[in-house]
């Protein structure tokens, strides 16, 4: 009962929090940062050390943190007195048993999927769980809290964080991605969800069942989570369900963004501060450095993510002052580095250009994987159109030429790779770390 009341309070608080201007938003952020630091710094030895002799007002001058640093200093960073070893032990036991309810000292523990090569971990207190639940309900329920929505949420791991969204007016069911599709279908037909949430790869599977007449769902909103949303998947999902596909941009580090009523993805600048580390000159792609304004148990202050964000050109028609994105363009590990055609250094090729080259080369390509195995070698997997290899290969070579890069050797993979449902889909992946850049980047 207590959790439900707290969640309801956070829901209405979030619904009322509307900013008329960027100045008003930034004033709120600065006020909340001061409140955050008053609670975090006394209880987090590592955060206190990061400040050194700096006054709290100069918090944006403290060193940037990333995942390896968080894991290295986990014991002294969190304010709950929880060790990294015991947190990982509880989380991994939950992964093995598929029972995600156990807590540590009343704190929910969870793991990331580890797609970057190293699993991250999060700690969330009861208050933080209720805030997250109320906030996500306020941002993502199209008809409000009293509409009696039935939500089917597909994810790799469940737990107390997701169970908190249950209220008297909201029927919520977690669907474990590790389960067989037959069981999913049986539960979906019984629940008849009005809101469907899941990774794009899973939503594509359900879309095909809808198109085949096997599955009929009265959904009013479909929401993509967990994986980068590829335009190829967006088209399939929107066509099957006959509506705009919405997104939740969330990571282990926080609830980072959500789509507005127009389907445009906005950063949750009312929950976090996003500093921009620009990859290119001007207002182009950037890597976000985030500060979560409400996370106390495991403070996220000046934390560098590994995502590449592309801001939207022009204002969003919804009128929100929160920064609108054109897309999340994948991870930094998804950027290809091809040697420059002349001189030393690398040419940087972004996932969006690789994706566009493959899809536009041959309309018969249903799915694909592109992996850069080494500076001069690319492996290509194609589903549904193996005969398209020459055209797709030429499109990638043309991309190299346009970027003045040395043409890579492109090989066709032996068969199409299989993937477990609990693994995030990555269509574009760089499988090596380039040496230190010694020349210009493009």
C-alpha positions in Angstrom: 0.0 0.0 0.0 2.8 2.4 0.9 4.6 1.8 -2.4 1.4 2.3 -4.3 0.8 5.7 -2.6 4.4 6.8 -3.2 4.2 5.8 -6.8 0.9 7.6 -7.3 2.4 10.8 -5.7 5.4 10.6 -8.0 3.1 10.1 -11.0 1.1 13.3 -10.3 4.3 15.2 -9.4 5.8 14.2 -12.8 2.5 15.1 -14.7 2.6 18.6 -13.2 6.3 19.2 -13.9 6.2 21.1 -17.2 8.7 23.8 -18.2 7.8 26.9 -20.2 11.4 27.6 -21.2 15.0 26.3 -21.2 15.9 28.9 -18.5 13.2 27.5 -16.2 14.4 23.9 -16.8 18.0 24.8 -16.1 17.1 26.6 -12.9 15.3 23.5 -11.8 18.3 21.3 -12.7 20.7 23.5 -10.7 18.5 23.6 -7.7 18.1 19.8 -7.8 21.8 19.2 -8.2 22.5 21.2 -5.0 19.9 19.1 -3.2 21.4 15.9 -4.6 25.0 16.7 -3.5 23.9 17.6 0.0 22.6 14.0 0.3 25.2 12.1 -1.7 28.6 13.6 -0.8 28.5 12.8 3.0 27.6 9.2 2.3 29.8 8.5 -0.7 33.5 8.5 0.0 34.4 8.2 -3.7 32.2 11.1 -4.7 33.8 13.2 -2.0 37.3 12.3 -3.2 36.3 13.3 -6.8 35.5 16.8 -5.6 38.8 17.2 -3.8 39.1 20.8 -2.8 36.5 22.0 -5.4 33.4 23.7 -3.9 30.1 21.9 -4.7 29.0 24.7 -6.9 31.7 23.7 -9.4 30.4 20.1 -9.7 30.8 20.2 -13.5 34.6 20.4 -13.0 35.0 17.0 -11.2 36.5 14.2 -13.3 34.2 12.2 -15.6 33.3 8.7 -14.5 32.7 5.6 -16.7 31.6 2.0 -16.2 35.1 0.6 -15.4 35.6 3.4 -12.8 32.2 2.8 -11.3 32.8 -0.9 -10.9 36.3 -0.4 -9.6 35.1 2.0 -6.8 31.7 0.5 -6.4 32.1 -0.2 -2.6 33.0 3.4 -1.8 30.7 5.0 -4.4 27.4 3.6 -3.2 25.7 5.1 -0.1 24.1 1.8 1.0 27.3 0.1 2.3 26.9 -2.7 -0.2 30.0 -4.4 -1.6 30.4 -5.2 -5.3 30.9 -8.9 -4.5 27.6 -9.3 -2.6 25.7 -7.2 -5.2 27.0 -9.4 -8.1 26.3 -12.6 -6.1 22.6 -11.6 -5.5 22.1 -10.4 -9.1 23.7 -13.5 -10.7 21.7 -15.8 -8.5 18.6 -14.0 -9.7 19.7 -14.5 -13.3 20.2 -18.2 -12.8 16.9 -18.9 -10.9 14.9 -16.2 -12.9 13.6 -15.1 -9.4 14.3 -11.3 -9.4 12.7 -10.4 -6.1 15.6 -10.9 -3.6 17.1 -7.6 -2.3 20.1 -6.5 -0.3 19.2 -4.4 2.8 16.0 -3.4 1.0 17.8 -2.4 -2.1 17.0 -3.9 -5.6 20.1 -5.1 -7.4 20.3 -5.8 -11.2 22.7 -6.4 -14.0 23.0 -5.0 -17.5 23.1 -7.3 -20.5 26.8 -6.8 -20.9 26.7 -6.0 -24.6 29.7 -3.8 -24.2 31.8 -6.7 -23.0 31.4 -6.1 -19.3 28.3 -6.3 -17.2 27.2 -3.3 -15.3 25.2 -3.3 -12.1 22.6 -1.0 -10.5 21.3 -0.4 -7.0 17.8 1.1 -6.5 16.2 1.9 -3.2 12.5 1.6 -2.4 12.1 5.4 -2.9 14.0 5.3 -6.2 11.8 2.4 -7.4 8.6 4.3 -6.7 10.0 7.5 -8.3 11.0 5.5 -11.4 7.6 3.8 -11.6 5.6 7.0 -11.2 7.7 8.8 -13.7 7.5 6.1 -16.4 3.8 5.8 -16.0 3.4 9.6 -16.3 5.5 9.7 -19.5 4.3 6.6 -21.3 0.6 6.0 -20.5 -1.3 7.6 -23.4 -4.7 7.6 -21.7 -3.7 8.3 -18.1 -3.5 6.2 -15.0 -7.2 5.5 -14.6 -7.8 4.0 -18.1 -7.3 0.5 -16.8 -4.4 -0.3 -19.2 -3.1 -3.9 -19.5 0.7 -3.9 -20.0 2.8 -6.7 -21.4 6.5 -6.0 -20.7 9.1 -8.2 -22.5 12.6 -7.9 -21.0 15.7 -10.0 -20.3 15.3 -9.7 -16.5 12.4 -8.6 -14.3 12.5 -7.6 -10.7 11.2 -5.3 -8.0 11.9 -2.2 -10.2 9.4 -3.4 -12.8 6.9 -4.9 -10.4 6.5 -1.5 -8.7 4.4 -0.2 -11.6 1.5 -2.4 -10.6 -1.4 -0.4 -9.3 -5.2 -1.0 -8.8 -5.9 0.7 -12.1 -3.0 -0.9 -14.0 -2.6 -4.6 -14.9 1.1 -5.3 -15.5 2.7 -8.6 -16.5 6.4 -9.2 -17.0 7.3 -11.6 -19.9 10.7 -13.3 -19.6 12.5 -13.2 -22.9 14.0 -16.6 -22.0 10.6 -18.2 -22.3 9.4 -20.0 -25.4 7.2 -18.1 -27.9 4.4 -20.6 -27.4 4.1 -19.6 -23.8 4.2 -15.9 -24.7 1.4 -16.4 -27.1 -0.8 -18.2 -24.6 -0.2 -15.4 -22.0 -0.8 -12.6 -24.5 -4.1 -14.1 -25.6 -5.2 -14.3 -22.0 -4.0 -10.8 -21.1 -5.0 -9.0 -24.3 -2.6 -6.1 -23.6 -3.4 -2.5 -24.5 0.3 -1.5 -24.2 3.0 -3.7 -25.6 6.7 -3.1 -24.5 9.7 -5.0 -25.7 13.0 -4.9 -27.6 12.6 -4.3 -31.3 13.8 -7.8 -32.2 11.0 -9.3 -30.2 8.4 -6.8 -31.5 9.4 -7.8 -35.0 8.6 -11.5 -34.1 5.2 -10.5 -32.8 4.6 -8.3 -35.9 5.0 -11.3 -38.1 2.5 -13.3 -36.1 0.1 -10.3 -36.3 0.5 -10.2 -40.1 -0.1 -13.9 -40.4 -3.3 -13.6 -38.4 -2.1 -15.7 -35.5 -2.1 -12.9 -33.0 -4.7 -10.2 -32.4 -4.0 -7.6 -29.8 -6.1 -4.5 -28.9 -2.9 -2.3 -28.4 -3.1 1.4 -28.2 0.6 1.9 -27.8 3.7 -0.1 -28.8 6.9 0.8 -27.1 10.5 -0.2 -28.1 13.1 -0.6 -25.3 16.5 -2.1 -24.6 17.9 -2.2 -28.2 18.8 0.4 -30.7 15.8 0.9 -32.9 16.7 0.3 -36.5 14.5 1.9 -39.2 14.2 -1.5 -40.8 12.5 -2.8 -37.6 10.4 0.4 -37.1 8.8 0.0 -40.5 7.8 -3.7 -39.9 6.4 -2.9 -36.4 4.5 0.2 -37.4 3.0 -1.5 -40.4 1.8 -4.5 -38.4 0.2 -2.6 -35.5 -0.9 0.4 -37.6 0.5 3.1 -35.3 3.5 5.2 -34.5 6.1 3.2 -32.6 7.2 4.8 -29.3 10.5 4.4 -27.5 11.9 4.3 -24.0 15.6 5.1 -23.9 16.8 3.5 -20.7 20.2 2.0 -19.5 21.5 0.6 -16.3 22.5 4.2 -15.5 18.9 5.6 -15.7 15.7 6.5 -17.5 17.3 8.6 -20.2 14.5 9.4 -22.6 11.0 8.8 -23.9 8.9 9.7 -26.9 6.2 12.4 -26.9 2.8 12.1 -28.4 4.3 12.7 -31.9 6.7 9.7 -31.5 9.7 12.0 -31.2 12.4 10.9 -28.6 13.2 13.5 -26.0 15.9 13.3 -23.4 14.6 13.3 -19.8 16.3 16.5 -18.8 13.8 16.8 -16.0 15.4 13.8 -14.5 19.1 14.1 -15.6 21.5 16.7 -16.8 23.1 15.8 -20.2 26.5 17.3 -20.9 27.5 16.9 -24.6 30.9 15.5 -25.7 30.7 16.4 -29.4 32.2 13.9 -31.8 32.2 16.5 -34.6 32.4 20.3 -34.6 29.1 22.1 -34.2 25.8 20.7 -32.9 26.1 17.3 -34.4 26.5 13.8 -32.9 27.5 13.7 -29.3 28.3 11.3 -26.5 26.3 12.1 -23.3 27.8 12.7 -19.9 24.9 12.3 -17.5 24.1 13.4 -13.9 21.0 11.7 -12.5 19.2 14.3 -10.3 17.5 11.7 -8.1 19.8 8.7 -7.7 21.2 8.5 -4.2 22.0 4.8 -3.5 24.4 4.5 -6.5 25.2 8.1 -7.5 25.5 8.8 -11.2 27.3 12.1 -11.4 29.2 13.1 -14.6 29.0 9.6 -16.0 30.1 9.1 -19.6 27.8 6.8 -21.5 29.0 4.8 -24.6 26.0 5.9 -26.8 26.1 8.2 -29.8 23.1 10.6 -29.9 21.9 12.6 -32.9 19.9 15.7 -32.1 16.8 16.6 -34.1 17.0 19.5 -36.5 14.4 22.0 -35.5 11.9 22.0 -32.7 9.5 19.2 -32.0 5.8 19.9 -32.8 4.9 18.9 -29.2 6.4 22.1 -28.0 8.5 20.5 -25.2 11.7 22.3 -24.2 13.4 18.9 -23.5 16.1 18.2 -26.1 14.6 16.1 -29.0 16.7 13.5 -30.8 16.6 12.3 -34.3 17.9 8.9 -33.1 20.2 7.0 -30.9 22.9 6.0 -33.5 24.2 3.0 -31.6 27.2 2.6 -29.3 30.7 4.0 -29.8 31.7 0.3 -30.4 29.4 0.3 -33.4 31.5 3.0 -35.2 33.7 1.5 -37.9 37.3 2.8 -38.3 38.8 2.3 -41.7 42.4 3.4 -42.5 42.6 6.6 -44.4 43.3 6.3 -48.1 46.2 8.7 -47.9 48.4 9.4 -45.0 48.1 8.1 -41.4 45.0 8.0 -39.3 41.4 6.6 -39.6 38.2 7.5 -41.2 35.2 7.2 -38.9 32.1 5.6 -40.4 28.9 5.9 -38.3 26.4 3.0 -38.0 23.7 5.0 -39.7 25.7 5.3 -42.9 26.5 1.6 -42.9 22.9 0.7 -42.3 21.7 3.0 -45.1 24.2 1.5 -47.5 23.1 -2.1 -46.8 19.3 -1.5 -46.9 19.3 0.7 -50.0 21.6 -1.6 -52.0 18.9 -4.3 -52.4 15.2 -4.1 -51.3 15.1 -7.9 -50.9 17.4 -7.9 -47.8 15.2 -8.8 -44.8 17.9 -8.7 -42.2 21.6 -8.2 -42.0 24.7 -8.2 -39.8 27.9 -6.2 -40.6 31.0 -6.8 -38.4 34.3 -5.1 -38.8 36.7 -7.9 -37.8 40.0 -5.9 -38.3 40.9 -2.5 -39.9 40.7 -4.0 -43.4 38.2 -6.8 -43.1 34.4 -6.8 -42.9 32.1 -9.8 -42.5 28.6 -9.5 -44.0 25.6 -11.7 -43.2 22.4 -11.4 -45.2 19.0 -12.9 -44.6 16.6 -13.5 -47.4 18.8 -12.3 -50.2 22.2 -14.0 -50.4 22.3 -13.1 -54.1 22.4 -9.4 -53.0 25.9 -9.8 -51.7 27.6 -8.2 -54.8 25.3 -5.1 -54.6 25.6 -4.7 -50.8 29.4 -5.2 -51.0 29.7 -2.6 -53.7 27.6 -0.2 -51.6 30.0 -0.6 -48.7 33.0 -0.1 -51.0 31.4 3.1 -52.4 30.9 4.3 -48.8 34.6 3.8 -48.2 35.5 5.7 -51.3 33.2 8.6 -50.4 35.0 8.9 -47.1 38.5 8.6 -48.6 39.1 5.3 -46.7 41.0 2.3 -47.9 38.5 -0.2 -49.3 38.1 -3.2 -46.9 38.0 -6.8 -47.9 34.3 -7.8 -47.6 33.5 -11.5 -47.0 30.1 -13.2 -46.9 29.5 -15.1 -43.7 28.7 -18.8 -43.7 25.0 -18.7 -42.9 23.0 -16.2 -40.8 23.9 -15.9 -37.1 21.4 -17.2 -34.5 20.8 -15.2 -31.3 19.2 -16.0 -28.0 16.3 -13.8 -27.0 18.2 -12.6 -23.9 20.9 -11.2 -26.1 20.5 -7.6 -27.4 20.4 -7.4 -31.2 23.5 -5.7 -32.7 23.4 -5.5 -36.5 26.5 -3.4 -36.8 29.5 -4.2 -34.6 33.2 -3.4 -34.5 35.2 -6.3 -33.1 38.6 -4.7 -32.5 39.9 -1.6 -30.8 41.8 0.8 -33.1 45.2 2.0 -32.2 45.7 5.5 -31.0 44.5 7.9 -33.7 47.5 9.5 -35.3 45.8 11.4 -38.2 42.6 13.2 -39.1 39.2 11.7 -38.4 36.2 11.9 -40.7 
